[in-house]
Amino acid sequence: MLTATIVLPSFSLPQILPKIFLFSGNEGSSPSINPRFKMILWSIIAGTRGGVNRAKILNLIKETPLNAHKISTTLNLDHKTVAHHIKILAKNELVKKAEKDYGAEYQLSDLMKENKNTLEEIMKKIGTI
């Protein structure tokens, strides 16, 4: 008997939404958040089981870059769990890693820095702040 396996594609923020479409607004004014970006951020944070931990990681590194070990000890999470969430956040270009490999610090990407208020809004609505 033959069995078929269906492989569903996984998408990341840069694949779905090129950077030029992330903001709507004039060049001289502050950019307003695109509803599609907000929807994707909602799905990464509130739409999955590990979203609360991702929100906590983003909130933690909002001001000060930290390495995975420091994030795991501060949030009292397993190191592998933190590495998994950082991988997802990096794939969606919400965090970026410093140049060095061992002990590299993670910080918010420029895109996420410009939209910190959206992160705070989502965290308030899901009850993590």
C-alpha positions as a printed NumPy array, in Angstrom:
array([[ 0.   ,  0.   ,  0.   ],
       [ 1.378,  3.41 , -0.94 ],
       [ 1.174,  6.303,  1.473],
       [ 1.564,  9.922,  0.559],
       [ 3.186, 12.537,  2.715],
       [ 2.044, 16.103,  2.384],
       [ 4.668, 18.719,  3.112],
       [ 3.283, 22.136,  3.878],
       [ 5.518, 25.105,  3.126],
       [ 6.66 , 27.331,  5.958],
       [ 6.704, 31.048,  5.414],
       [ 8.626, 33.793,  7.12 ],
       [ 7.93 , 37.506,  7.298],
       [10.467, 38.463,  4.578],
       [ 9.028, 35.894,  2.184],
       [ 5.46 , 37.055,  2.606],
       [ 6.02 , 40.768,  2.873],
       [ 9.009, 42.553,  1.317],
       [10.404, 45.381,  3.44 ],
       [ 9.16 , 48.084,  1.079],
       [ 5.569, 47.054,  1.874],
       [ 5.896, 46.913,  5.645],
       [ 5.041, 50.549,  6.212],
       [ 2.52 , 52.876,  4.736],
       [ 3.098, 56.565,  5.152],
       [ 5.053, 59.507,  3.857],
       [ 8.841, 59.684,  3.873],
       [ 8.915, 62.788,  6.081],
       [ 6.518, 61.505,  8.702],
       [ 6.9  , 58.613, 11.086],
       [ 5.849, 55.354,  9.439],
       [ 2.559, 53.795, 10.421],
       [ 2.338, 50.085, 10.986],
       [ 1.099, 48.008,  8.119],
       [-1.866, 45.8  ,  9.079],
       [-0.236, 42.788,  7.397],
       [ 2.929, 43.154,  9.508],
       [ 0.795, 43.475, 12.611],
       [-1.123, 40.336, 11.645],
       [ 2.121, 38.384, 11.156],
       [ 3.476, 39.624, 14.49 ],
       [ 0.208, 38.575, 16.133],
       [ 0.518, 35.103, 14.641],
       [ 4.126, 34.706, 15.812],
       [ 3.318, 35.87 , 19.332],
       [-0.323, 35.14 , 20.096],
       [-1.094, 32.479, 17.519],
       [ 1.24 , 29.75 , 18.758],
       [ 1.859, 27.864, 21.977],
       [ 5.346, 29.345, 22.448],
       [ 4.323, 32.865, 21.525],
       [ 4.316, 34.106, 25.109],
       [ 7.976, 33.12 , 25.483],
       [ 8.795, 34.842, 22.174],
       [ 7.097, 37.994, 23.405],
       [ 9.06 , 37.822, 26.663],
       [12.325, 37.401, 24.73 ],
       [11.545, 40.373, 22.488],
       [10.591, 42.465, 25.5  ],
       [13.756, 41.456, 27.368],
       [16.153, 42.366, 24.565],
       [14.239, 45.53 , 23.709],
       [16.741, 47.764, 25.481],
       [19.835, 45.62 , 26.057],
       [21.234, 42.929, 23.743],
       [21.745, 39.588, 25.519],
       [23.137, 36.189, 24.612],
       [21.   , 33.034, 24.698],
       [22.413, 31.911, 28.067],
       [21.582, 35.209, 29.765],
       [18.089, 35.181, 28.221],
       [17.485, 31.632, 29.48 ],
       [18.642, 32.404, 33.028],
       [16.722, 35.692, 33.215],
       [13.465, 34.167, 31.964],
       [14.071, 30.847, 33.743],
       [13.727, 28.878, 30.485],
       [15.699, 25.951, 29.128],
       [18.564, 26.987, 26.842],
       [17.236, 24.802, 23.992],
       [13.835, 26.468, 24.297],
       [15.392, 29.915, 24.025],
       [17.508, 28.817, 21.04 ],
       [14.371, 27.494, 19.315],
       [12.435, 30.734, 19.839],
       [15.368, 32.902, 18.777],
       [15.672, 30.84 , 15.596],
       [12.009, 31.558, 14.778],
       [12.37 , 35.253, 15.62 ],
       [15.523, 35.531, 13.479],
       [13.876, 33.71 , 10.565],
       [11.139, 36.336, 10.625],
       [13.702, 39.146, 10.927],
       [12.478, 40.307, 14.323],
       [15.872, 39.805, 16.   ],
       [19.413, 39.905, 14.723],
       [22.591, 38.312, 16.006],
       [25.939, 39.973, 16.613],
       [28.82 , 39.027, 14.316],
       [30.516, 36.551, 16.658],
       [29.214, 32.987, 16.909],
       [29.906, 31.78 , 20.458],
       [28.063, 33.835, 23.054],
       [26.605, 36.108, 20.383],
       [24.193, 38.691, 21.663],
       [20.756, 39.105, 20.163],
       [19.005, 42.402, 19.694],
       [15.85 , 43.644, 18.018],
       [16.054, 44.107, 14.271],
       [15.577, 47.603, 12.886],
       [12.084, 46.616, 11.764],
       [11.136, 45.475, 15.258],
       [12.745, 48.541, 16.877],
       [10.532, 50.771, 14.739],
       [ 7.471, 48.827, 15.87 ],
       [ 8.091, 48.333, 19.59 ],
       [ 4.726, 49.906, 20.355],
       [ 2.967, 47.135, 18.413],
       [ 4.798, 44.522, 20.49 ],
       [ 3.718, 46.27 , 23.691],
       [ 0.136, 46.465, 22.436],
       [ 0.081, 42.718, 21.713],
       [ 1.697, 41.88 , 25.062],
       [-0.948, 43.923, 26.908],
       [-3.763, 42.183, 25.072],
       [-2.433, 38.678, 25.769],
       [-1.675, 39.572, 29.395],
       [ 2.125, 39.293, 29.513],
       [ 2.721, 42.859, 30.698]])
